[in-house]
Amino acid sequence: VRAGQIQSGTSLHFSLLTVQNTAFAGDDYVVGPYSLVIIGGTNQASATIGIVTDTNFEYEETFSVRLNLTASLQQYASFITLAPESTTINIIDEDTAVIGFDSNSYTVSEEVSGGQLEISASVLSGSLGDDVELLFSTQRGNAQSGVDFTAISNRPFTFRSSDLSISAIITITNDDIREDTEQFTGILEFMSHFPPERITLAPNLTTIAITDSDIVTIGFSQAQYTVQEFAGSLNVTVHILNGELDVDVTVRLATVDGSGLAAAGRGDYERVV
């Protein structure tokens, strides 16, 4: 009671109505109406509003409570002013959740079907009552963006409140070059405006390894060489006959006797092993 008095022995009965805002009736608070009685000779009364406890990560939510005259007080409406007649209730959430890649590492063949790799992240702990906005990016390693895979930079990666797991697609480049297994990294980050205090990203990094199945054929440039005995030496050439190399390859040359012998003393050639 902010002004005036209530006669002793008299009581004023009010109803409190709840009004939904960002907090959902039934999910976040117990729906009214509630009763409020101010006894004559006092100047205040209180009512208990039910708040629903859950384990969902949520942002701060609000609803309103409006003070109304009951039917028995309507005849005195001209004498009773309700001001303020509404108050806002803020519900502060303390629940937490963990979101992360489903695996710390992925392995994909360069010849993967459709040229695409699907990697996923999940809610690993807790649950979501609101959307969580993240960003997904790739970072090159010895696998090169634009050559071995298509780079992704700050792609929205949003968990809706109903999502348990979502995926990202990465395009893998297939070529005819023989390469060692190469790697790059997938990264999950918060959007700059998102409050990360109660959400943990773990693991937020995953390593993607690209394996190669390309075949390269290496051989002599000629099936047969002819050399004069007095020449003293012979140069032979080894070529890549099919495919390409992106790695160093060492080949060993060895000689095998035919009609020419690499015998000690009067041999026809110097043995190579």
C-alpha positions as CSV (number, residue, x, y, z in Angstrom):
1,V,0.0,0.0,0.0
2,R,1.8,3.1,-1.2
3,A,-0.9,5.7,-0.2
4,G,-3.9,5.5,2.0
5,Q,-4.8,3.0,4.7
6,I,-6.9,-0.2,4.9
7,Q,-9.3,-0.3,7.8
8,S,-8.6,-2.8,10.5
9,G,-10.7,-5.9,10.1
10,T,-11.0,-5.3,6.4
11,S,-9.0,-7.2,3.7
12,L,-8.4,-6.6,0.1
13,H,-8.2,-9.5,-2.3
14,F,-6.2,-9.3,-5.5
15,S,-5.3,-11.8,-8.2
16,L,-1.8,-12.0,-9.8
17,L,-1.8,-12.9,-13.5
18,T,1.4,-14.1,-15.2
19,V,2.2,-12.9,-18.7
20,Q,4.6,-14.8,-21.0
21,N,7.6,-13.1,-22.5
22,T,10.9,-14.9,-23.3
23,A,10.2,-17.3,-20.5
24,F,7.7,-19.9,-21.5
25,A,4.6,-20.5,-19.3
26,G,4.7,-24.0,-17.9
27,D,8.3,-24.7,-19.0
28,D,10.0,-21.9,-17.0
29,Y,7.4,-20.7,-14.5
30,V,4.1,-21.9,-13.0
31,V,1.2,-20.2,-14.7
32,G,-1.1,-18.0,-12.5
33,P,-3.4,-16.7,-11.3
34,Y,-2.2,-16.4,-7.8
35,S,-4.0,-14.8,-4.9
36,L,-2.8,-11.9,-2.8
37,V,-4.6,-10.6,0.3
38,I,-3.7,-7.4,2.2
39,I,-5.1,-7.5,5.7
40,G,-6.4,-4.3,7.2
41,G,-3.9,-2.7,9.6
42,T,-1.0,-3.8,7.4
43,N,0.4,-2.2,4.3
44,Q,1.8,-5.2,2.3
45,A,1.4,-8.9,1.5
46,S,3.4,-11.3,-0.6
47,A,2.7,-14.2,-3.0
48,T,5.0,-17.1,-4.0
49,I,5.5,-17.5,-7.8
50,G,6.6,-21.0,-8.9
51,I,9.7,-21.2,-11.0
52,V,10.4,-24.4,-12.9
53,T,13.9,-25.9,-12.4
54,D,15.5,-27.7,-15.3
55,T,19.0,-28.7,-16.5
56,N,18.8,-26.9,-19.9
57,F,21.3,-24.2,-20.8
58,E,19.2,-21.0,-21.4
59,Y,19.7,-17.3,-21.7
60,E,18.2,-14.9,-19.2
61,E,14.4,-15.1,-19.6
62,T,11.6,-12.9,-18.4
63,F,7.9,-12.9,-17.7
64,S,5.5,-10.4,-16.1
65,V,3.1,-10.5,-13.2
66,R,0.1,-8.2,-13.3
67,L,-1.9,-7.1,-10.3
68,N,-5.7,-7.2,-10.8
69,L,-8.7,-6.4,-8.6
70,T,-10.9,-9.4,-7.8
71,A,-14.6,-9.3,-8.6
72,S,-15.3,-8.3,-4.9
73,L,-13.2,-5.2,-5.3
74,Q,-14.5,-4.0,-8.6
75,Q,-17.1,-1.8,-6.9
76,Y,-14.2,0.1,-5.3
77,A,-12.2,0.4,-8.5
78,S,-12.6,4.2,-8.5
79,F,-11.0,4.4,-5.1
80,I,-8.1,1.9,-5.7
81,T,-5.2,2.8,-8.0
82,L,-2.9,0.0,-9.1
83,A,0.5,1.6,-9.8
84,P,2.6,0.0,-10.9
85,E,0.3,-2.8,-11.8
86,S,2.9,-4.9,-13.4
87,T,6.4,-6.2,-12.5
88,T,8.9,-8.0,-14.6
89,I,10.5,-11.3,-13.3
90,N,14.0,-12.1,-14.7
91,I,15.0,-15.8,-14.5
92,I,18.8,-16.3,-14.3
93,D,20.0,-19.6,-15.6
94,E,23.1,-21.4,-14.2
95,D,23.0,-24.6,-16.2
96,T,26.0,-25.5,-18.3
97,A,26.7,-27.6,-21.4
98,V,29.6,-29.1,-23.3
99,I,29.7,-29.1,-27.1
100,G,32.5,-30.6,-29.1
101,F,33.6,-32.6,-32.1
102,D,32.5,-36.2,-32.0
103,S,36.1,-37.3,-32.7
104,N,39.5,-35.7,-32.2
105,S,40.6,-36.9,-35.6
106,Y,39.1,-38.0,-39.0
107,T,40.8,-39.9,-41.8
108,V,39.5,-39.6,-45.4
109,S,40.7,-41.0,-48.7
110,E,41.5,-38.4,-51.4
111,E,39.1,-40.5,-53.5
112,V,36.2,-40.3,-51.0
113,S,32.8,-40.8,-52.6
114,G,31.3,-37.5,-53.8
115,G,34.5,-35.7,-52.9
116,Q,33.1,-34.8,-49.5
117,L,33.9,-35.5,-45.8
118,E,31.2,-35.1,-43.2
119,I,32.4,-34.3,-39.7
120,S,30.0,-33.8,-36.7
121,A,29.8,-32.2,-33.3
122,S,27.4,-33.0,-30.5
123,V,26.1,-31.8,-27.2
124,L,28.3,-34.0,-25.1
125,S,27.1,-32.9,-21.7
126,G,24.0,-31.1,-20.4
127,S,21.2,-30.0,-22.7
128,L,20.1,-26.9,-24.6
129,G,17.0,-24.8,-24.0
130,D,18.2,-22.1,-26.3
131,D,20.1,-21.9,-29.6
132,V,23.9,-21.8,-29.4
133,E,25.6,-20.0,-32.2
134,L,29.1,-21.2,-33.2
135,L,31.5,-20.8,-36.1
136,F,33.3,-23.5,-38.1
137,S,36.6,-23.0,-39.9
138,T,39.4,-25.0,-41.4
139,Q,43.1,-24.3,-40.9
140,R,45.7,-25.7,-43.3
141,G,48.5,-27.9,-42.1
142,N,50.7,-29.7,-44.7
143,A,47.5,-30.2,-46.6
144,Q,46.9,-27.0,-48.6
145,S,43.6,-25.2,-48.9
146,G,42.6,-24.8,-52.5
147,V,44.9,-27.7,-53.5
148,D,44.0,-30.6,-51.2
149,F,40.7,-29.3,-49.7
150,T,38.3,-26.4,-50.0
151,A,38.9,-23.9,-47.1
152,I,36.0,-22.9,-44.8
153,S,36.1,-19.6,-42.9
154,N,33.7,-18.6,-40.1
155,R,30.8,-20.7,-41.4
156,P,27.8,-20.4,-39.0
157,F,27.4,-23.6,-37.1
158,T,24.3,-23.3,-34.9
159,F,22.9,-25.7,-32.5
160,R,19.1,-25.3,-32.2
161,S,17.6,-26.1,-28.9
162,S,16.3,-29.4,-30.3
163,D,19.6,-30.5,-31.8
164,L,21.8,-33.2,-30.2
165,S,24.3,-33.3,-33.1
166,I,25.0,-31.3,-36.3
167,S,27.4,-31.8,-39.2
168,A,29.7,-29.8,-41.5
169,I,30.7,-30.9,-45.0
170,I,34.3,-30.4,-46.3
171,T,35.2,-30.8,-49.9
172,I,38.2,-32.9,-50.6
173,T,40.2,-32.5,-53.8
174,N,41.1,-35.6,-55.8
175,D,44.2,-35.4,-58.1
176,D,46.6,-37.8,-59.8
177,I,49.6,-36.7,-57.7
178,R,51.3,-39.2,-55.4
179,E,51.5,-37.6,-51.9
180,D,52.2,-38.6,-48.4
181,T,49.2,-38.5,-46.0
182,E,48.5,-34.8,-45.3
183,Q,46.6,-33.0,-42.6
184,F,44.6,-30.0,-41.8
185,T,42.5,-28.9,-38.8
186,G,38.8,-28.2,-38.2
187,I,38.0,-25.5,-35.6
188,L,34.9,-24.6,-33.6
189,E,34.6,-21.1,-32.1
190,F,32.0,-18.9,-30.4
191,M,30.5,-16.1,-32.4
192,S,31.9,-12.8,-31.0
193,H,28.6,-11.7,-29.4
194,F,27.9,-15.1,-27.8
195,P,28.5,-15.4,-24.0
196,P,30.7,-18.5,-23.5
197,E,30.7,-18.5,-19.7
198,R,28.4,-21.5,-19.3
199,I,29.2,-23.4,-22.6
200,T,32.5,-25.3,-22.9
201,L,33.8,-26.3,-26.4
202,A,35.7,-29.5,-26.0
203,P,37.2,-30.8,-28.2
204,N,37.0,-27.7,-30.3
205,L,39.8,-28.9,-32.6
206,T,39.8,-32.0,-34.8
207,T,42.6,-33.2,-37.2
208,I,41.6,-34.4,-40.7
209,A,44.1,-36.7,-42.4
210,I,43.9,-37.1,-46.2
211,T,45.3,-40.4,-47.4
212,D,46.4,-40.9,-51.0
213,S,46.0,-44.0,-53.2
214,D,47.4,-42.6,-56.5
215,I,49.8,-44.9,-58.3
216,V,52.9,-43.6,-60.0
217,T,54.9,-45.7,-62.5
218,I,58.7,-45.1,-62.6
219,G,61.0,-46.9,-65.1
220,F,63.8,-46.6,-67.5
221,S,63.3,-44.3,-70.5
222,Q,64.5,-47.1,-72.8
223,A,64.0,-50.8,-72.7
224,Q,67.5,-51.3,-74.1
225,Y,70.8,-49.4,-74.3
226,T,73.8,-49.9,-76.5
227,V,77.3,-48.7,-75.6
228,Q,80.8,-49.1,-77.1
229,E,83.2,-51.0,-75.0
230,F,85.8,-48.2,-75.1
231,A,83.2,-45.6,-73.9
232,G,84.2,-46.3,-70.3
233,S,80.7,-45.5,-68.9
234,L,77.0,-45.4,-69.7
235,N,74.3,-43.0,-68.6
236,V,70.9,-44.5,-68.1
237,T,67.8,-42.4,-67.4
238,V,64.8,-43.1,-65.1
239,H,61.5,-41.3,-65.9
240,I,58.1,-41.0,-64.2
241,L,56.1,-42.8,-66.8
242,N,52.7,-42.3,-65.3
243,G,51.2,-40.0,-62.7
244,E,53.0,-37.2,-60.7
245,L,55.0,-37.0,-57.5
246,D,54.6,-34.5,-54.6
247,V,57.1,-36.5,-52.5
248,D,60.8,-37.4,-52.9
249,V,61.3,-41.0,-54.1
250,T,64.7,-42.7,-54.1
251,V,65.2,-45.6,-56.5
252,R,68.2,-48.0,-56.4
253,L,69.9,-49.3,-59.5
254,A,71.4,-52.8,-59.5
255,T,73.0,-54.7,-62.3
256,V,72.3,-58.3,-63.2
257,D,74.7,-60.4,-65.3
258,G,73.6,-61.4,-68.8
259,S,76.1,-62.4,-71.5
260,G,78.2,-59.6,-70.1
261,L,79.8,-60.5,-66.8
262,A,80.9,-58.3,-63.9
263,A,83.6,-60.7,-62.9
264,A,86.7,-59.7,-61.0
265,G,89.7,-59.1,-63.1
266,R,88.6,-59.2,-66.8
267,G,84.9,-58.3,-66.3
268,D,82.8,-56.6,-68.9
269,Y,81.3,-53.9,-66.6
270,E,81.6,-52.7,-63.0
271,R,78.8,-54.2,-60.9
272,V,76.3,-51.8,-59.4
273,V,74.4,-53.0,-56.2
